[in-house]
Structures are given as structure tokens and as C-alpha cells.
């Protein structure tokens, strides 16, 4: 549903991971290190779960945890309205997308500093991703709050969870939930970082993964 791809309503997190496996088969790559940030975190973990013999290690930065059905899952989010609307189904989430505006309180001052420096392309990518409509974001949110199609307990590889202690988009409780479920999970909590500024630890995370 993002530019260059057709919407696939009802897709699960595991469906996207299966697409990655197909790509790996096509290019004859046997083993990979996988990384995902924010909503990419679930997809990275799903790939590790469905292809345990191919994923050596995973790095998840500010990653969303599986939806628990509890209101606590939303605790600490500056604006949980999009994910809340996703619980009501695709039509409700699409309607939310038509009127929603970004809440600047979702980002900390360090987030804005990162977006004005090394991570400036991230903002441009986000804008381009919405260039043909909200379908990609809508179907992502629905996938996050629906069964992922994988069990985190099936992830056999080492996983580094990189989490900002000041994250107002995906709060630290999500990393704690994932840590409880991942057999070989490790947590790197960066107390001052927000949802974007935590990405400054990406290089260190990749070094960690390469050393596994």
C-alpha cells in the first residue's frame, strides 16, 4: 500500500516476513542479520521466527510489542488514536487517517534534533510513503493490533532491543514485554532518547549483531 506497491488489506506481520523469505530465495542468500525500527520491529522478529535457520541475529529499535488486549499496551503513548482506531477495523482507521494530524508532543527535543541532522532523510521517506494515500500506514496499524501470525518464543536467534527511555510513540513498556518473551533477548535502554533519536544507536546495534 506504500508507493509502488498495491494495498493488501488483512495482511499480517507474518505475511510481510514471508515476502522477505521469497526475496532471499530469489537472490540465493542463505543467512542474514535483520534490523527493524518502530513498526519494522515486528516484521524483523517475524522473519526471525519463521526462518530461524536463516536469521543469525536481530536488532529492534523502538519496536512495537504484540497487542495484549490490555489498555496498558497504550500507556505512555502521546497519541494512541491511530492504533486505537485500528482496533475498530479498516474503515474506522481510514476515517481516522482522513482527519488526523501529527501531534508534535510525540517527539522529544532530541528527536527533532536527530531529524534535523543525520536522520533528516527519514522525514523525507515518511512523507514519500504517504504520497499515494494512507493505505500502507492503515494496514500496518491493523496488523500490529491483530495476531501477528508468529510467536516471539519461536525466535531462536540473539535479539538486541534498543529502546529510548523517553520514547512517546512506542514507550519502554513495549521493549519490556518483548524481553519477557524472547528466549535470547537483550535490552539496551537509552534513558534520554526518544523515538527517533534512539536510532543514533543503530551502528552500535549492527556491530553487536555482527559479533554474534
N, C-alpha and C positions, 0 to 999 in steps of 0.2 A: 503493500500500500504506500510505500515511500516512492519518490520519483524514480521512474524506470522499472517499477515492479507493480504487478496487479494486486489489488486487495485480496485477502484470503480470510473472510470473516469466519470466526470459530477456530482459527488456528491456535494450537497450544505452544507452550515454550518448547516442548519436546519436538514438535513438528519442525521448528526452525533448526534445531540441533541435527535432525535427520537430514536436512538440506546440506548442512556443512559436511556431514559424512559423505554424502553423494559427491560433493566437490572434491573432497580429499581422495576419494576413489578415482575420480576423473583425472586428477593430476598426479596420481600414484604417490601420494605422501602417506607414509605409514604412521609416523608419530609426530605429535605437535605439542607445543605449550600453548595454552589458551588463556586469554585475559578478557575481562568484561567489566565495564563500569556502569553504574546505575542500573538501568534496565537491561544492559548487556550482561550483568552478573548472572541472572537466572539462566540465560542461554549458554553461557560458558560452563556453568555447573551441569546443565542438562547434557551438553556434549560429553563432559567427563563421565556422566552416569551411563549414557547409552553406548559409549565407545571407550570402555575402561582400558582396553589394551592399546589404545592409540593416543591417549592424553597422558603425558608424563607429569604435568603439574598444571595448576590453575591459579590465576591471580584475579581476585574480585575486589574492585574498588567501589565503595559506597553502593553495594549491591542490595537489591530488594530481596527480602525473605519470602518464602511461601506464605500465602494468606492463611491466617489461622482461624478466621471467623470471629475473632475477638476484637472489640473496639480498641484494645491495647495496641493492635497492629498499626493503628494510625497515630498513636501517641508520639508527639514530638515533630510531626509534620506541620509546617507553616500553612500549607494549603492542600489538604487531602481531598478536595472536592472532586478532582478528576477521577481518582481511584474509587472514591465513593460512588460516583455516577456509574462507573464501570460495573459495579455490583448490580445495578439495575438493568443491565443489558446494553446491547449496541445502540439502540435508538436513543436511550437516555444519555449514553456517553457522547453520541454525536450531537445531541442537542446542547449538552454542556460545552462542547468544543465550539459551537457557533457563538457563544456569548462570553466564554471565559477569557480572562486577561491574566497575564503573568503577574504574580504577586512578588514585588521586589524584596519583601521580607523573607522570601525563601532562600535568598543568598546572603552570606555574610560579607563584610568588607573585604575579607581575604579572597572570597570567591570572585568578587568584581575585579580585584587586583589581578587575579590569575587570568580572567577573561580579557583584560586589557594588556596582557603580556604574552607569555608563551602559549597560553591556551586560547588566544583570540580566534584561531580557525574553528574552534569548537562552536562558538556562537554562530559563525557563518554557516557551518554544517547544519546546525539545528534549524536555522532559517530556511535553508535549501530543502531540508527534509520535509518541511510543511508547505513547500511551494505548490504542490498539486492537491492540497486538501488534507484533512485531518485523519484519513483512514488508517495510516500506519500507526500513528500515536494511539488512536482509539482501540485498534485491535491489540496493540501491545498492552494497554492498560487492562483490557478484558482478560488477556492471557495471564497477567500477573495475579489477578484476584480469582482466577479459576484454577482447577487442578493442573499442575504443570505437566503431568504425564511421566514424571520421574520421581524417584525417592532420593533425597540427599544422602541417605545412608548407603546408597549404591555407588557413591563417588569414592573410588579406591585411591586416587592419586593424592599427593600433598596439595593442600589449598591454602593460600595466603589471603586472608580477609583484611583489606586495608580500609580503615574506617575513620572518618573525621568525627571527632567528639562534638563539634559544633554544627554538624550537618542538620539542616532544617527541611531537607527534601526526603532523604532516606536516613532516619535517625539511628543512633548507635544500637538501639534495641534490635534492629534487623540483623546486624552483624552478630549480636549475642545469640539470637535464635539459630542462625546458620551454624555458628560454632558448636552449639549443642548437638547438631545433627550430623555434622561432617566427621567421619571417623579419623581423618588426618588433617583437620583444620587447625590453622594457627591465626591468631588475631594480632594485627599491628594497629593499635589505636593511636591516632594522631590528634591529641586533645584540642588544638587550636583550629583545626582545618574544617572547612565546610564541604559542600557537595562538589564544588569544582576544584577548590584549592587542594583537596586531598589527592588530586591527580598528579600533583608535583612529585608524589612518591612512586609514580609508575615505573621509572627506570630502576629504582631500587627493587621494586617488586619483580621485575623481569630478571634482574640479576639473581634474586632469590630462587625463582623458578628454574633458571638455567643451572643452578648449583644442586638441584635435587637429583 
